[in-house]
Amino acid sequence: MTDAYTQLVNNPVGGFVARNLGLPQPVELERWRRGAPLIDGRVLIGAAPGGRCGTAAAVVLAEAGAEVDSRLGDEIREALGDASIDAGIWNDEAPAAQHWQGLVFDATGIASSSDLRELWRFFHPTIRRLGPSGRLIVLGGEPAECSEPAAATAQRALEGFVRSAGKELRRGATAQLIRVADGHESRLGSSLRFFLSPRSAYVSGQVARVGAGVAVTEVDRDHPLRGRVALVTGASRGIGEAIAEVLARDGAHVVGLDVPALRADLEAVVARIGGSAVAADITDAGAPRAICEHLADEHGRVDVVVHNAGVTRDKTLGGMDEERWELPIAINLTAEERINDELLARDGLLGAGGRIVCVSSMSGIAGNAGQTNYATSKAGVIGMVESMAPVLAARDATINAVAPGFIETAMTAAMPIGPREAGRRMNSLSQGGLPVDVAETIAWLAAPDSTGLNGNVIRVCGQSLIGA
Ligand SMILES: NC(=O)c1ccc[n+]([C@@H]2O[C@H](COP(=O)([O-])OP(=O)(O)OC[C@H]3O[C@@H](n4cnc5c(N)ncnc54)[C@H](O)[C@@H]3O)[C@@H](O)[C@H]2O)c1
């Protein structure tokens, strides 16, 4: 499903006109299909000297059965195994016809500003050979962990590189930076797989941080959430409905929650995905307790909690009455805090391996005229994620947030055409995202092997031009 403009410029006449008028030329993004490989095409992997993530990345690619070309040392080629590189080792004489679907560069060895030239050496001859919906991924370290200021400086510089490369890429290709804390290279897999795959279609220019986490035993890649219980608030429609569908696809039993007035819609959604329904207003004084009792009585626990329910009540501040101020904060922030407090107060209800994923918003990062109330609540969600991360880590659990940009839902369809078209086009992919794009990002953060991701805020905004 794409918008009418995207369809128009993807036919020959519309494309010709758009090209000649210098108008945006969004392409239909490749999205994940059941049974499709991790990445449909060849991946080139390289590293700056002294890198520590190349072997881990090579192992992930080899396990996923990706076709890999390498510009790496023997040790890493060995990790790839003979089968995966039999199509040849890439070198500077690679035929110009060679194209890649993924470019992965281990930049953890970069320790000074002059070392940054390694980025240019790897990407300059290859970036134009990245295919449609291709993936550019840089693996970096944590600046705060570097013992020398020069190394911290160079590692921080990687963000500018990735964000600019994302803005140069065309035809649905994306760029990301994965920062891997020293000693946690083995936790890289879930993030590398997500960013390489079409599941991250509408995510670009992001920095994901991978750190400590509990050991993960065997994960069923087709159904990573099999046997797990997931609570999704606001599940009767829009983004929440897509989250419920994707988590159920990944094997979870989904407990969908929505206001009593939408009970029929909610029941239709959960019936379709084999889940169950709870009708409640999350702002009711007794709601956190009732929700937790339901989860304890019916399932004995909850493994994944997705705080998705949210509302807007737009008005400029001078014209905003108290009720308009209060409601978004009560629903979008206070109710989430109260549910978390109740969950964590009950021993073992959200146990080791538990995942909380919150839906923030680009407004909470960039601000938006007419949304002081909403943006306050959504920035508060980011504050909650950052401040609760150590609390969840102490329980071997995690809390993260996604911040959607312009997503094609009933809410955005009802916007006036001017702001709607601006919202759709002002991002590196020149189009709005789909609810499934937010849902896939949440499924990645909720997966058992995403154990090293804690306290992250990942934008699902096609690299919106607005905000950080
Ligand atoms: N659509 C976008 O472009 C966009 C962008 C950024 C962030 N978001 C966020 O994504 C989330 C989902 O948005 P959507 O576009 O699907 O909106 P939506 O209005 O279609 O869905 C929100 C759901 O939350 C439920 N809900 C609201 N108040 C509730 C309450 N007190 N108790 C229980 N359920 C309640 C609603 O009934 C509804 O089903 C929200 O948090 C929203 O702020 C959306």
The ligand as an SDF file (V2000), in Angstrom:
LIG
                    3D

 44 48  0  0  0  0  0  0  0  0999 V2000
    0.0550    7.8200   13.3170 N   0  0  0  0  0  0  0  0  0  0  0  0
    1.1990    8.4710   13.4240 C   0  0  0  0  0  0  0  0  0  0  0  0
    1.7030    9.0220   12.4360 O   0  0  0  0  0  0  0  0  0  0  0  0
    1.9530    8.4910   14.7450 C   0  0  0  0  0  0  0  0  0  0  0  0
    3.1450    9.2030   14.7920 C   0  0  0  0  0  0  0  0  0  0  0  0
    3.8670    9.2180   15.9770 C   0  0  0  0  0  0  0  0  0  0  0  0
    3.4050    8.5370   17.0820 C   0  0  0  0  0  0  0  0  0  0  0  0
    2.2210    7.8660   17.0280 N   0  0  0  0  0  0  0  0  0  0  0  0
    1.7910    7.1650   18.2550 C   0  0  0  0  0  0  0  0  0  0  0  0
    1.4870    5.8260   17.9290 O   0  0  0  0  0  0  0  0  0  0  0  0
    0.4800    5.3330   18.8290 C   0  0  0  0  0  0  0  0  0  0  0  0
   -0.6770    4.7470   18.0180 C   0  0  0  0  0  0  0  0  0  0  0  0
   -1.1790    5.7730   17.1730 O   0  0  0  0  0  0  0  0  0  0  0  0
   -2.2910    5.5250   16.0290 P   0  0  0  0  0  0  0  0  0  0  0  0
   -1.9780    6.4780   14.9370 O   0  0  0  0  0  0  0  0  0  0  0  0
   -2.4190    4.0960   15.7510 O   0  0  0  0  0  0  0  0  0  0  0  0
   -3.5710    6.1140   16.8040 O   0  0  0  0  0  0  0  0  0  0  0  0
   -5.0630    5.5550   16.9330 P   0  0  0  0  0  0  0  0  0  0  0  0
   -5.8700    6.6780   17.5070 O   0  0  0  0  0  0  0  0  0  0  0  0
   -5.5210    4.9400   15.6650 O   0  0  0  0  0  0  0  0  0  0  0  0
   -4.9080    4.4050   18.0250 O   0  0  0  0  0  0  0  0  0  0  0  0
   -4.6860    4.6670   19.3980 C   0  0  0  0  0  0  0  0  0  0  0  0
   -5.4010    3.5990   20.1940 C   0  0  0  0  0  0  0  0  0  0  0  0
   -5.1970    3.8760   21.5940 O   0  0  0  0  0  0  0  0  0  0  0  0
   -6.4290    3.6760   22.2570 C   0  0  0  0  0  0  0  0  0  0  0  0
   -6.5180    4.4570   23.4760 N   0  0  0  0  0  0  0  0  0  0  0  0
   -6.5760    5.8110   23.5730 C   0  0  0  0  0  0  0  0  0  0  0  0
   -6.7690    6.1700   24.8660 N   0  0  0  0  0  0  0  0  0  0  0  0
   -6.8490    5.0320   25.6000 C   0  0  0  0  0  0  0  0  0  0  0  0
   -7.0470    4.7450   26.9590 C   0  0  0  0  0  0  0  0  0  0  0  0
   -7.2350    5.7500   27.8670 N   0  0  0  0  0  0  0  0  0  0  0  0
   -7.0710    3.4590   27.3820 N   0  0  0  0  0  0  0  0  0  0  0  0
   -6.9190    2.4490   26.5000 C   0  0  0  0  0  0  0  0  0  0  0  0
   -6.7210    2.6540   25.1620 N   0  0  0  0  0  0  0  0  0  0  0  0
   -6.6890    3.9430   24.7290 C   0  0  0  0  0  0  0  0  0  0  0  0
   -7.4670    4.1620   21.2520 C   0  0  0  0  0  0  0  0  0  0  0  0
   -8.7720    3.7060   21.5640 O   0  0  0  0  0  0  0  0  0  0  0  0
   -6.9220    3.6140   19.9460 C   0  0  0  0  0  0  0  0  0  0  0  0
   -7.3790    2.3130   19.6830 O   0  0  0  0  0  0  0  0  0  0  0  0
    0.0980    6.5080   19.7130 C   0  0  0  0  0  0  0  0  0  0  0  0
    0.8200    6.4520   20.9310 O   0  0  0  0  0  0  0  0  0  0  0  0
    0.5420    7.7100   18.8910 C   0  0  0  0  0  0  0  0  0  0  0  0
    0.7980    8.8300   19.7020 O   0  0  0  0  0  0  0  0  0  0  0  0
    1.4870    7.8310   15.8880 C   0  0  0  0  0  0  0  0  0  0  0  0
  1  2  1  0
  2  3  2  0
  2  4  1  0
  4  5  1  0
  4 44  2  0
  5  6  2  0
  6  7  1  0
  7  8  2  0
  8  9  1  0
  8 44  1  0
  9 10  1  0
  9 42  1  0
 10 11  1  0
 11 12  1  0
 11 40  1  0
 12 13  1  0
 13 14  1  0
 14 15  2  0
 14 16  1  0
 14 17  1  0
 17 18  1  0
 18 19  2  0
 18 20  1  0
 18 21  1  0
 21 22  1  0
 22 23  1  0
 23 24  1  0
 23 38  1  0
 24 25  1  0
 25 26  1  0
 25 36  1  0
 26 27  1  0
 26 35  1  0
 27 28  2  0
 28 29  1  0
 29 30  1  0
 29 35  2  0
 30 31  1  0
 30 32  2  0
 32 33  1  0
 33 34  2  0
 34 35  1  0
 36 37  1  0
 36 38  1  0
 38 39  1  0
 40 41  1  0
 40 42  1  0
 42 43  1  0
M  CHG  2   8   1  16  -1
M  END
$$$$
